[in-house]
Amino acid sequence: MALISHTKIKIFMFLVIVFIIFQFLKFLPWLQLTKKSVPDYNSGSSLVAPVSVTVFYEALCPDSKNFIIKHLLPTVNRASRLLNVTLVPYGKAQTEINNDGNFLFSCQHGPIECAANKIHACSISKITNQVLQIKYVSCMISDNIIPELIGEKCAKELLIDWKPISDCSQSDLGNVLLSNYGKLTHSLHPKIDFIPTVLINNVS
């Protein structure tokens, strides 16, 4: 229960920071906004440095799904220029390398999650547009039970080339990307105790 509350606090703080930025831009006197003048947070130059948001998550984690779909995606849709989002699909997984040099992944929610995490990792590598990247991950995480099927379906819906993502997920590149996300996850101090973990400007 304490862990859930701790994560809710992180999510709440993330939303508070974004709200403060909204209000800051909205009420700057030199913008001379009227009721008919609505600020567009996704166009023009930003008056403040983007907030760095790093999300450590798992593809089959219900809390990760809830955060990405209900909080992260709507916020990015509204103010992508104010955010610099880094997605880290790994969570509480573990990585081993056997005697043949092959990667072996074990994930909290089983092999399907490992496969989904790998597709997420490859999509993050292949989709460079932040908004499109998060839309794709949000689409996938809504139903990751058959990762390859939903991955291709979401790619088609968003007009993304599925083949590079698919090829990556079935190659050594996908293994390396997921392993690197594991190293990044395990490098956190203190260690992750709940998923998703959200860092705001590299502070949890």
RADAPE-V446889 format. One line per field, one symbol per residue. phi: phi as a letter, one per 40 degrees, with the letter a starting at -180 (. if undefined). burial: # if it has 16 or more other C-alpha atoms within 10 Angstrom, else .. A space follows every 10 residues. Layout:
phi->???
burial->???
//
This chain:
phi->.ccccccccc cccdcccccc cdcdccbccc cfcbccbbcb cbbgcccbcc ccbbbcabcb cdccdccccc bcdcccdcac ccbbcbcbca gccbbbbccc gccbbbbdbg dcccccdccd dccccccccc ccdccccccc ccaccbdccc cccccccbfb ccdcccdccb bcdccccccc ccccccccbc ccbabcbbbb fgbc
burial->......##.# #..#...#.. ##..##.... .......... #........# #.######## #.###.###. .##.###.## ########## #####..... ....#.#... .######### ####.##..# ########## ##.##.##.# #####....# .#..##.##. ...####### ##..##.... .#.####### ....
//
